[in-house]
Amino acid sequence: MSLLRGEAVAWLGRLAEPVLAGCAALWLGSVTLRMGVAGEVFAVLPAIGAALAGTWCVVSGVRVAIAWRRTAEDDPGPGVVTVEEGRIGYYGPYGGGFIRLTDLACIDLLDPAGPGQRNWRFTDEDGNELTIPENARGAEALPDALDHVPGLTYQTLATALLTRRAGVRRVWQKERSRLS
């Protein structure tokens, strides 16, 4: 039985390379300093080693930071999205449902005020809503599915997805008939 959680062990494992390179750079720096104070001619050799180890520490640290950021961005949100036969389905831990693309009345993006997950909100003509986290598993299929919604251009959809602004943003609304 381990005293550390699996996440902690993985975190420490990822940090091992930059920490060891940093320790090597510090140790070689101290050797260079002692040799330099003693007036030894070959003090340049551990100085070169310290510079290389310091460079390796920075490079591996940046690699770890990029990997952490990518892992955080790729972390799937709650639930699963399906797009089948003209309808969007969402199975989530706190709810879900289906909405037909032909019955859509409006599409909104809900951006939190602070850090948090952005959500899609689909509303049908009867007022039923389906809210889906943007990073739910399978949500990457939504833009392609929405390509068939009349009046919604891919440019409008891309602009909405690339713009982050707190609040509710209307992406699309069905045009009302002038006769009704």
TIFIZA-148914 format. One record per atom (N, C-alpha, C): residue in three letters; x, y, z. Coordinates in steps of 0.2 Angstrom, whole numbers, plus 5000, padded with zeros to 4 digits. Each point is the difference from the previous one (the first is absolute). Example, Ala and Ser with C-alpha at 12.3 -4.5 7.8 and 13.67 -1.06 7.14 Angstrom:
<rovos>
{rovo ALA, {5066, 4972, 5039}}
{rovo ALA, {4996, 5006, 5000}}
{rovo ALA, {5004, 5006, 5000}}
{rovo SER, {4998, 5005, 4996}}
{rovo SER, {5004, 5006, 5001}}
{rovo SER, {4996, 5005, 5003}}
</rovos>
This chain:
<rovos>
{rovo MET, {5004, 4994, 5000}}
{rovo MET, {4996, 5006, 5000}}
{rovo MET, {5004, 5006, 5000}}
{rovo SER, {4999, 5005, 4996}}
{rovo SER, {5004, 5006, 4999}}
{rovo SER, {4997, 5005, 5004}}
{rovo LEU, {5004, 5004, 5003}}
{rovo LEU, {4998, 5006, 5004}}
{rovo LEU, {4998, 5006, 4996}}
{rovo LEU, {5002, 5000, 4994}}
{rovo LEU, {4998, 5005, 4995}}
{rovo LEU, {4995, 4998, 4995}}
{rovo ARG, {4996, 5005, 4998}}
{rovo ARG, {4994, 4998, 4995}}
{rovo ARG, {5004, 5000, 4994}}
{rovo GLY, {4996, 4996, 4995}}
{rovo GLY, {5003, 4999, 4993}}
{rovo GLY, {5002, 5007, 4997}}
{rovo GLU, {4995, 5005, 5001}}
{rovo GLU, {5001, 5006, 4996}}
{rovo GLU, {5007, 5003, 5003}}
{rovo ALA, {5001, 5000, 5006}}
{rovo ALA, {5006, 5003, 5003}}
{rovo ALA, {5006, 4996, 4998}}
{rovo VAL, {5000, 4994, 4999}}
{rovo VAL, {5006, 4996, 4997}}
{rovo VAL, {5001, 5002, 4993}}
{rovo ALA, {4995, 5001, 4996}}
{rovo ALA, {5001, 5002, 4993}}
{rovo ALA, {5002, 5007, 5000}}
{rovo TRP, {4998, 5004, 5004}}
{rovo TRP, {5003, 5007, 5000}}
{rovo TRP, {5007, 5000, 5002}}
{rovo LEU, {5002, 4996, 5005}}
{rovo LEU, {5007, 5000, 5002}}
{rovo LEU, {5004, 4997, 4994}}
{rovo GLY, {4998, 4995, 4997}}
{rovo GLY, {5003, 4997, 4994}}
{rovo GLY, {5002, 5004, 4995}}
{rovo ARG, {4995, 5005, 4998}}
{rovo ARG, {5001, 5005, 4995}}
{rovo ARG, {5005, 5005, 5001}}
{rovo LEU, {5000, 5001, 5007}}
{rovo LEU, {5005, 5006, 5002}}
{rovo LEU, {5007, 4997, 5001}}
{rovo ALA, {5001, 4993, 5000}}
{rovo ALA, {5006, 4998, 5002}}
{rovo ALA, {5006, 5002, 4995}}
{rovo GLU, {4999, 5000, 4994}}
{rovo GLU, {5005, 5002, 4995}}
{rovo GLU, {5002, 5007, 5001}}
{rovo PRO, {4996, 5005, 5000}}
{rovo PRO, {5002, 5007, 5001}}
{rovo PRO, {5003, 5001, 5007}}
{rovo VAL, {4998, 4997, 5005}}
{rovo VAL, {5003, 5001, 5007}}
{rovo VAL, {5007, 4997, 5000}}
{rovo LEU, {5001, 4994, 4997}}
{rovo LEU, {5006, 4997, 5000}}
{rovo LEU, {5005, 5004, 4996}}
{rovo ALA, {4998, 5003, 4994}}
{rovo ALA, {5004, 5004, 4996}}
{rovo ALA, {5002, 5006, 5004}}
{rovo GLY, {4995, 5003, 5004}}
{rovo GLY, {5002, 5006, 5004}}
{rovo GLY, {5005, 4998, 5005}}
{rovo CYS, {4999, 4995, 5004}}
{rovo CYS, {5005, 4998, 5005}}
{rovo CYS, {5007, 4999, 4997}}
{rovo ALA, {5000, 4997, 4994}}
{rovo ALA, {5007, 4999, 4997}}
{rovo ALA, {5003, 5006, 4998}}
{rovo ALA, {4996, 5005, 4998}}
{rovo ALA, {5002, 5007, 4998}}
{rovo ALA, {5003, 5003, 5007}}
{rovo LEU, {4996, 5000, 5005}}
{rovo LEU, {5002, 5003, 5006}}
{rovo LEU, {5007, 4997, 5003}}
{rovo TRP, {5000, 4993, 5000}}
{rovo TRP, {5006, 4997, 5002}}
{rovo TRP, {5006, 5001, 4996}}
{rovo LEU, {4999, 5000, 4993}}
{rovo LEU, {5006, 5002, 4996}}
{rovo LEU, {5002, 5007, 5001}}
{rovo GLY, {4995, 5005, 5001}}
{rovo GLY, {5002, 5007, 5002}}
{rovo GLY, {5004, 5000, 5006}}
{rovo SER, {4998, 4996, 5005}}
{rovo SER, {5004, 5001, 5006}}
{rovo SER, {5007, 4997, 4999}}
{rovo VAL, {5001, 4995, 4996}}
{rovo VAL, {5006, 4997, 4999}}
{rovo VAL, {5005, 5005, 4996}}
{rovo THR, {4996, 5004, 4995}}
{rovo THR, {5004, 5005, 4996}}
{rovo THR, {5002, 5006, 5005}}
{rovo LEU, {4996, 5002, 5005}}
{rovo LEU, {5002, 5005, 5004}}
{rovo LEU, {5005, 4998, 5005}}
{rovo ARG, {5000, 4994, 5002}}
{rovo ARG, {5006, 4997, 5005}}
{rovo ARG, {5006, 5000, 4996}}
{rovo MET, {5000, 4997, 4993}}
{rovo MET, {5006, 5000, 4996}}
{rovo MET, {5003, 5007, 4998}}
{rovo GLY, {4995, 5004, 4999}}
{rovo GLY, {5002, 5007, 4998}}
{rovo GLY, {5003, 5004, 5006}}
{rovo VAL, {4998, 4999, 5006}}
{rovo VAL, {5003, 5003, 5006}}
{rovo VAL, {5007, 4997, 5001}}
{rovo ALA, {5000, 4994, 4999}}
{rovo ALA, {5007, 4996, 5001}}
{rovo ALA, {5005, 5002, 4994}}
{rovo GLY, {4997, 5003, 4995}}
{rovo GLY, {5005, 5002, 4995}}
{rovo GLY, {5001, 4995, 4995}}
{rovo GLU, {4996, 4995, 4999}}
{rovo GLU, {5002, 4994, 4996}}
{rovo GLU, {4998, 5002, 4993}}
{rovo VAL, {5004, 4998, 4995}}
{rovo VAL, {4999, 5002, 4993}}
{rovo VAL, {4994, 4996, 4997}}
{rovo PHE, {4999, 4994, 5002}}
{rovo PHE, {4994, 4996, 4997}}
{rovo PHE, {4993, 5002, 5003}}
{rovo ALA, {4999, 5005, 5003}}
{rovo ALA, {4994, 5002, 5003}}
{rovo ALA, {4995, 5002, 4994}}
{rovo VAL, {5002, 5000, 4994}}
{rovo VAL, {4996, 5002, 4995}}
{rovo VAL, {4996, 4993, 4998}}
{rovo LEU, {5002, 4995, 5001}}
{rovo LEU, {4997, 4993, 4999}}
{rovo LEU, {4993, 5000, 5004}}
{rovo PRO, {5000, 5000, 5006}}
{rovo PRO, {4994, 5000, 5004}}
{rovo PRO, {4995, 5006, 4998}}
{rovo ALA, {5003, 5005, 4998}}
{rovo ALA, {4996, 5006, 4998}}
{rovo ALA, {4996, 4999, 4994}}
{rovo ILE, {5003, 4996, 4995}}
{rovo ILE, {4997, 4998, 4994}}
{rovo ILE, {4994, 4995, 5002}}
{rovo GLY, {5002, 4995, 5004}}
{rovo GLY, {4995, 4995, 5002}}
{rovo GLY, {4994, 5004, 5004}}
{rovo ALA, {5002, 5005, 5004}}
{rovo ALA, {4994, 5003, 5004}}
{rovo ALA, {4996, 5004, 4995}}
{rovo ALA, {5003, 5003, 4995}}
{rovo ALA, {4996, 5004, 4995}}
{rovo ALA, {4995, 4995, 4996}}
{rovo LEU, {5003, 4994, 4998}}
{rovo LEU, {4996, 4995, 4996}}
{rovo LEU, {4995, 4997, 5005}}
{rovo ALA, {5001, 4999, 5006}}
{rovo ALA, {4995, 4997, 5005}}
{rovo ALA, {4995, 5005, 5001}}
{rovo GLY, {5001, 5007, 5000}}
{rovo GLY, {4995, 5005, 5001}}
{rovo GLY, {4996, 5001, 4994}}
{rovo THR, {5003, 4999, 4994}}
{rovo THR, {4996, 5000, 4994}}
{rovo THR, {4995, 4995, 5000}}
{rovo TRP, {5003, 4994, 5002}}
{rovo TRP, {4995, 4994, 5000}}
{rovo TRP, {4995, 5000, 5005}}
{rovo CYS, {5001, 5004, 5005}}
{rovo CYS, {4995, 5001, 5005}}
{rovo CYS, {4994, 5004, 4998}}
{rovo VAL, {5002, 5005, 4996}}
{rovo VAL, {4995, 5005, 4997}}
{rovo VAL, {4996, 4997, 4995}}
{rovo VAL, {5004, 4996, 4995}}
{rovo VAL, {4996, 4997, 4995}}
{rovo VAL, {4995, 4995, 5002}}
{rovo SER, {5003, 4995, 5005}}
{rovo SER, {4995, 4995, 5002}}
{rovo SER, {4994, 5003, 5005}}
{rovo GLY, {5002, 5006, 5003}}
{rovo GLY, {4994, 5003, 5004}}
{rovo GLY, {4995, 5003, 4995}}
{rovo VAL, {5002, 5003, 4995}}
{rovo VAL, {4995, 5002, 4995}}
{rovo VAL, {4996, 4995, 4997}}
{rovo ARG, {5004, 4994, 4998}}
{rovo ARG, {4996, 4994, 4997}}
{rovo ARG, {4995, 4998, 5005}}
{rovo VAL, {5001, 4999, 5007}}
{rovo VAL, {4996, 4998, 5005}}
{rovo VAL, {4994, 5005, 5000}}
{rovo ALA, {5001, 5007, 5000}}
{rovo ALA, {4995, 5005, 5000}}
{rovo ALA, {4995, 4999, 4994}}
{rovo ILE, {5003, 4999, 4994}}
{rovo ILE, {4996, 4999, 4994}}
{rovo ILE, {4996, 4994, 5001}}
{rovo ALA, {5003, 4995, 5002}}
{rovo ALA, {4996, 4994, 5001}}
{rovo ALA, {4994, 5000, 5005}}
{rovo TRP, {5001, 5004, 5006}}
{rovo TRP, {4995, 5001, 5005}}
{rovo TRP, {4994, 5004, 4997}}
{rovo ARG, {5002, 5005, 4996}}
{rovo ARG, {4995, 5005, 4997}}
{rovo ARG, {4996, 4996, 4995}}
{rovo ARG, {5003, 4996, 4996}}
{rovo ARG, {4997, 4996, 4995}}
{rovo ARG, {4995, 4995, 5003}}
{rovo THR, {5002, 4997, 5006}}
{rovo THR, {4996, 4995, 5003}}
{rovo THR, {4994, 5004, 5003}}
{rovo ALA, {5001, 5006, 5003}}
{rovo ALA, {4995, 5003, 5003}}
{rovo ALA, {4994, 5002, 4994}}
{rovo GLU, {5003, 5002, 4994}}
{rovo GLU, {4995, 5002, 4995}}
{rovo GLU, {4997, 4994, 4997}}
{rovo ASP, {5003, 4994, 5000}}
{rovo ASP, {4997, 4994, 4997}}
{rovo ASP, {4996, 4996, 5005}}
{rovo ASP, {5000, 5002, 5006}}
{rovo ASP, {4996, 4997, 5005}}
{rovo ASP, {4993, 5000, 4998}}
{rovo PRO, {4996, 4994, 4999}}
{rovo PRO, {4993, 5001, 4998}}
{rovo PRO, {4996, 5002, 5005}}
{rovo GLY, {4995, 5003, 4998}}
{rovo GLY, {4995, 5003, 5005}}
{rovo GLY, {4995, 4994, 5002}}
{rovo PRO, {4995, 5002, 5004}}
{rovo PRO, {4995, 4995, 5002}}
{rovo PRO, {4996, 4998, 4994}}
{rovo GLY, {4998, 4994, 4999}}
{rovo GLY, {4995, 4998, 4996}}
{rovo GLY, {5003, 4998, 4993}}
{rovo VAL, {4995, 4997, 4996}}
{rovo VAL, {5002, 4998, 4993}}
{rovo VAL, {4994, 5003, 4995}}
{rovo VAL, {5003, 5002, 4994}}
{rovo VAL, {4996, 5003, 4995}}
{rovo VAL, {4999, 4995, 4994}}
{rovo THR, {4994, 5000, 4998}}
{rovo THR, {4999, 4996, 4994}}
{rovo THR, {4997, 5004, 4994}}
{rovo VAL, {5001, 4999, 4994}}
{rovo VAL, {4997, 5003, 4995}}
{rovo VAL, {4998, 4995, 4995}}
{rovo GLU, {4994, 4998, 5000}}
{rovo GLU, {4997, 4995, 4995}}
{rovo GLU, {4994, 5002, 4997}}
{rovo GLU, {4999, 4999, 4994}}
{rovo GLU, {4994, 5000, 4996}}
{rovo GLU, {4996, 5007, 5001}}
{rovo GLY, {5004, 5006, 5000}}
{rovo GLY, {4997, 5006, 5001}}
{rovo GLY, {4998, 5002, 5007}}
{rovo ARG, {5003, 4997, 5005}}
{rovo ARG, {4998, 5002, 5006}}
{rovo ARG, {5007, 5000, 5005}}
{rovo ILE, {5000, 5004, 5005}}
{rovo ILE, {5006, 5000, 5004}}
{rovo ILE, {4997, 4997, 5007}}
{rovo GLY, {5004, 4996, 5002}}
{rovo GLY, {4999, 4997, 5007}}
{rovo GLY, {5005, 5001, 5005}}
{rovo TYR, {4999, 5001, 5006}}
{rovo TYR, {5004, 5001, 5005}}
{rovo TYR, {4999, 4995, 5006}}
{rovo TYR, {5004, 4996, 5002}}
{rovo TYR, {5000, 4996, 5006}}
{rovo TYR, {5005, 5003, 5006}}
{rovo GLY, {4997, 5003, 5005}}
{rovo GLY, {5004, 5003, 5005}}
{rovo GLY, {4999, 4998, 5007}}
{rovo PRO, {5004, 5001, 5004}}
{rovo PRO, {5000, 4998, 5007}}
{rovo PRO, {4994, 5003, 5004}}
{rovo TYR, {4997, 5006, 4997}}
{rovo TYR, {4995, 5003, 5004}}
{rovo TYR, {4994, 5001, 4995}}
{rovo GLY, {5000, 4997, 4995}}
{rovo GLY, {4994, 5001, 4995}}
{rovo GLY, {5002, 4998, 4993}}
{rovo GLY, {4996, 5002, 4995}}
{rovo GLY, {5001, 4999, 4993}}
{rovo GLY, {4994, 5000, 4997}}
{rovo GLY, {5001, 4998, 4993}}
{rovo GLY, {4994, 5000, 4996}}
{rovo GLY, {5002, 5000, 4993}}
{rovo PHE, {4994, 5001, 4996}}
{rovo PHE, {5001, 5000, 4993}}
{rovo PHE, {4997, 5007, 4997}}
{rovo ILE, {5002, 5002, 4994}}
{rovo ILE, {4997, 5006, 4997}}
{rovo ILE, {5001, 4999, 4992}}
{rovo ARG, {4995, 5000, 4997}}
{rovo ARG, {5000, 5000, 4992}}
{rovo ARG, {5003, 5006, 4997}}
{rovo LEU, {5004, 5000, 4995}}
{rovo LEU, {5003, 5006, 4997}}
{rovo LEU, {4995, 5003, 4996}}
{rovo THR, {4995, 4997, 4998}}
{rovo THR, {4994, 5003, 4996}}
{rovo THR, {4996, 5004, 5005}}
{rovo ASP, {5000, 4999, 5006}}
{rovo ASP, {4995, 5003, 5005}}
{rovo ASP, {5004, 5006, 5004}}
{rovo LEU, {5006, 5001, 4998}}
{rovo LEU, {5004, 5005, 5004}}
{rovo LEU, {4997, 5007, 4999}}
{rovo ALA, {4999, 5004, 5005}}
{rovo ALA, {4998, 5007, 5000}}
{rovo ALA, {5006, 5005, 5001}}
{rovo CYS, {5005, 4998, 5005}}
{rovo CYS, {5006, 5004, 5001}}
{rovo CYS, {5005, 4996, 5003}}
{rovo ILE, {5006, 5002, 4999}}
{rovo ILE, {5006, 4997, 5002}}
{rovo ILE, {5004, 5006, 5004}}
{rovo ASP, {5002, 4998, 5006}}
{rovo ASP, {5004, 5005, 5004}}
{rovo ASP, {5006, 4997, 5003}}
{rovo LEU, {5005, 5004, 5001}}
{rovo LEU, {5006, 4998, 5004}}
{rovo LEU, {5000, 5003, 5007}}
{rovo LEU, {5001, 4997, 5005}}
{rovo LEU, {5000, 5002, 5007}}
{rovo LEU, {5007, 5000, 5002}}
{rovo ASP, {5003, 5006, 5001}}
{rovo ASP, {5007, 5001, 5002}}
{rovo ASP, {5000, 5002, 5008}}
{rovo PRO, {5003, 4996, 5004}}
{rovo PRO, {5001, 5002, 5007}}
{rovo PRO, {5003, 5007, 5001}}
{rovo ALA, {4999, 5003, 5006}}
{rovo ALA, {5003, 5007, 5001}}
{rovo ALA, {5008, 4999, 5002}}
{rovo GLY, {5001, 4994, 5003}}
{rovo GLY, {5007, 4999, 5002}}
{rovo GLY, {5002, 4993, 4996}}
{rovo PRO, {5006, 4997, 5003}}
{rovo PRO, {5002, 4994, 4997}}
{rovo PRO, {4994, 4995, 5001}}
{rovo GLY, {4999, 4996, 4995}}
{rovo GLY, {4995, 4995, 5000}}
{rovo GLY, {4999, 4997, 4993}}
{rovo GLN, {4995, 4996, 5000}}
{rovo GLN, {4998, 4997, 4993}}
{rovo GLN, {4995, 5004, 4997}}
{rovo ARG, {5001, 5000, 4993}}
{rovo ARG, {4995, 5004, 4996}}
{rovo ARG, {4995, 4994, 4998}}
{rovo ASN, {4993, 5002, 4999}}
{rovo ASN, {4995, 4996, 4998}}
{rovo ASN, {4996, 5002, 4994}}
{rovo TRP, {4998, 4995, 4996}}
{rovo TRP, {4995, 5001, 4995}}
{rovo TRP, {4993, 5000, 5003}}
{rovo ARG, {4996, 5004, 4997}}
{rovo ARG, {4993, 4999, 5002}}
{rovo ARG, {4996, 5001, 4994}}
{rovo PHE, {4996, 4994, 4999}}
{rovo PHE, {4996, 4999, 4994}}
{rovo PHE, {4993, 5001, 5002}}
{rovo THR, {4996, 5004, 4997}}
{rovo THR, {4993, 5001, 5002}}
{rovo THR, {4995, 4998, 4994}}
{rovo ASP, {4995, 4996, 5001}}
{rovo ASP, {4996, 4998, 4994}}
{rovo ASP, {4994, 5004, 5000}}
{rovo GLU, {4996, 5000, 4995}}
{rovo GLU, {4994, 5004, 4999}}
{rovo GLU, {4995, 5000, 5006}}
{rovo ASP, {5000, 4994, 5004}}
{rovo ASP, {4995, 4999, 5005}}
{rovo ASP, {5003, 5003, 5007}}
{rovo GLY, {5006, 5003, 4999}}
{rovo GLY, {5004, 5003, 5006}}
{rovo GLY, {5004, 4995, 5004}}
{rovo ASN, {5000, 4994, 4998}}
{rovo ASN, {5004, 4995, 5003}}
{rovo ASN, {5008, 5001, 4999}}
{rovo GLU, {5004, 5000, 5006}}
{rovo GLU, {5007, 5001, 4999}}
{rovo GLU, {5004, 4994, 5001}}
{rovo LEU, {5006, 5000, 4997}}
{rovo LEU, {5005, 4995, 5001}}
{rovo LEU, {5006, 5004, 5000}}
{rovo THR, {5003, 4999, 5006}}
{rovo THR, {5007, 5003, 5002}}
{rovo THR, {5005, 4995, 5000}}
{rovo ILE, {5006, 5002, 4996}}
{rovo ILE, {5005, 4995, 4999}}
{rovo ILE, {5007, 5003, 5001}}
{rovo PRO, {5004, 4997, 5005}}
{rovo PRO, {5007, 5003, 5001}}
{rovo PRO, {5004, 5000, 4993}}
{rovo GLU, {5003, 5006, 4999}}
{rovo GLU, {5004, 5000, 4994}}
{rovo GLU, {5005, 4995, 4999}}
{rovo ASN, {5003, 4997, 5006}}
{rovo ASN, {5005, 4995, 4999}}
{rovo ASN, {4998, 4993, 5002}}
{rovo ALA, {4993, 4999, 5000}}
{rovo ALA, {4998, 4993, 5001}}
{rovo ALA, {5002, 4996, 4994}}
{rovo ARG, {5001, 4993, 5002}}
{rovo ARG, {5003, 4996, 4995}}
{rovo ARG, {4995, 4999, 4994}}
{rovo GLY, {5002, 5001, 4994}}
{rovo GLY, {4996, 5000, 4994}}
{rovo GLY, {4998, 5007, 4998}}
{rovo ALA, {5001, 5005, 5004}}
{rovo ALA, {4997, 5007, 4998}}
{rovo ALA, {5004, 5003, 4994}}
{rovo GLU, {5006, 4997, 4998}}
{rovo GLU, {5003, 5003, 4994}}
{rovo GLU, {4996, 4999, 4994}}
{rovo ALA, {4995, 4995, 5000}}
{rovo ALA, {4996, 4999, 4994}}
{rovo ALA, {4994, 5005, 5000}}
{rovo LEU, {4999, 5004, 5005}}
{rovo LEU, {4995, 5005, 4999}}
{rovo LEU, {5000, 5005, 4995}}
{rovo PRO, {5006, 5004, 4999}}
{rovo PRO, {5001, 5004, 4994}}
{rovo PRO, {4998, 4997, 4993}}
{rovo ASP, {5002, 4994, 4999}}
{rovo ASP, {4998, 4997, 4994}}
{rovo ASP, {4993, 4999, 4999}}
{rovo ALA, {4997, 4998, 5006}}
{rovo ALA, {4993, 4998, 5000}}
{rovo ALA, {4996, 5007, 4999}}
{rovo LEU, {5002, 5005, 5002}}
{rovo LEU, {4997, 5007, 5000}}
{rovo LEU, {5001, 5003, 4993}}
{rovo ASP, {5004, 4997, 4996}}
{rovo ASP, {5001, 5003, 4993}}
{rovo ASP, {4994, 4999, 4996}}
{rovo HIS, {4995, 4996, 5002}}
{rovo HIS, {4994, 4999, 4996}}
{rovo HIS, {4994, 5004, 5003}}
{rovo VAL, {5001, 5004, 5005}}
{rovo VAL, {4995, 5005, 5002}}
{rovo VAL, {4999, 5005, 4995}}
{rovo PRO, {4994, 5002, 4998}}
{rovo PRO, {4999, 5005, 4995}}
{rovo PRO, {5002, 5007, 5003}}
{rovo GLY, {5004, 5004, 4997}}
{rovo GLY, {5001, 5007, 5002}}
{rovo GLY, {5006, 5000, 5005}}
{rovo LEU, {5003, 4995, 5002}}
{rovo LEU, {5006, 5000, 5004}}
{rovo LEU, {5006, 4998, 4996}}
{rovo THR, {5004, 5005, 4999}}
{rovo THR, {5006, 4999, 4996}}
{rovo THR, {5006, 4998, 5004}}
{rovo TYR, {5005, 4996, 4997}}
{rovo TYR, {5005, 4998, 5004}}
{rovo TYR, {5005, 5005, 5003}}
{rovo GLN, {5000, 5006, 4996}}
{rovo GLN, {5004, 5006, 5003}}
{rovo GLN, {4997, 5002, 5006}}
{rovo THR, {4993, 5001, 5000}}
{rovo THR, {4997, 5002, 5006}}
{rovo THR, {5001, 4996, 5006}}
{rovo LEU, {5000, 4993, 4999}}
{rovo LEU, {5001, 4995, 5005}}
{rovo LEU, {5007, 5000, 5002}}
{rovo ALA, {5005, 5001, 4996}}
{rovo ALA, {5007, 5000, 5001}}
{rovo ALA, {5002, 5006, 5005}}
{rovo THR, {4997, 5006, 4998}}
{rovo THR, {5001, 5006, 5003}}
{rovo THR, {4997, 5000, 5008}}
{rovo ALA, {4994, 4997, 5000}}
{rovo ALA, {4998, 4999, 5007}}
{rovo ALA, {5004, 4995, 5004}}
{rovo LEU, {5003, 4995, 4997}}
{rovo LEU, {5004, 4995, 5004}}
{rovo LEU, {5007, 5003, 5002}}
{rovo LEU, {5002, 5004, 4996}}
{rovo LEU, {5007, 5003, 5001}}
{rovo LEU, {4999, 5006, 5005}}
{rovo THR, {4995, 5003, 5001}}
{rovo THR, {4999, 5006, 5004}}
{rovo THR, {4998, 4998, 5007}}
{rovo ARG, {5003, 5002, 5005}}
{rovo ARG, {4999, 4999, 5007}}
{rovo ARG, {4997, 5006, 5003}}
{rovo ARG, {4994, 5000, 5003}}
{rovo ARG, {4997, 5006, 5003}}
{rovo ARG, {4995, 4997, 5005}}
{rovo ALA, {5001, 5003, 5006}}
{rovo ALA, {4995, 4997, 5005}}
{rovo ALA, {4993, 5002, 4998}}
{rovo GLY, {4996, 4995, 5002}}
{rovo GLY, {4992, 5001, 4999}}
{rovo GLY, {4998, 4995, 4994}}
{rovo VAL, {4993, 5002, 4999}}
{rovo VAL, {4997, 4996, 4995}}
{rovo VAL, {5001, 5003, 4993}}
{rovo ARG, {5002, 4996, 4995}}
{rovo ARG, {5001, 5003, 4993}}
{rovo ARG, {4995, 4996, 4995}}
{rovo ARG, {4996, 5004, 4997}}
{rovo ARG, {4996, 4997, 4995}}
{rovo ARG, {5004, 4998, 4994}}
{rovo VAL, {5000, 4994, 4998}}
{rovo VAL, {5004, 4998, 4994}}
{rovo VAL, {4995, 5000, 4993}}
{rovo TRP, {4994, 4998, 5002}}
{rovo TRP, {4996, 4999, 4994}}
{rovo TRP, {4993, 5000, 5003}}
{rovo GLN, {4995, 5003, 4996}}
{rovo GLN, {4993, 5000, 5002}}
{rovo GLN, {4996, 4999, 4993}}
{rovo LYS, {4995, 4996, 5001}}
{rovo LYS, {4996, 4998, 4994}}
{rovo LYS, {4996, 5006, 4998}}
{rovo GLU, {5000, 5002, 4993}}
{rovo GLU, {4996, 5005, 4998}}
{rovo GLU, {4992, 4999, 5000}}
{rovo ARG, {4997, 5004, 5003}}
{rovo ARG, {4992, 4999, 5001}}
{rovo ARG, {4997, 5002, 4993}}
{rovo SER, {4995, 4996, 4999}}
{rovo SER, {4996, 5002, 4993}}
{rovo SER, {4996, 5006, 5001}}
{rovo ARG, {5000, 5004, 4995}}
{rovo ARG, {4996, 5007, 5001}}
{rovo ARG, {4993, 4998, 5000}}
{rovo LEU, {4997, 4995, 4997}}
{rovo LEU, {4993, 4998, 5000}}
{rovo LEU, {4998, 4998, 5007}}
{rovo SER, {5004, 4997, 5004}}
{rovo SER, {4997, 4998, 5006}}
{rovo SER, {5000, 5005, 5006}}
</rovos>
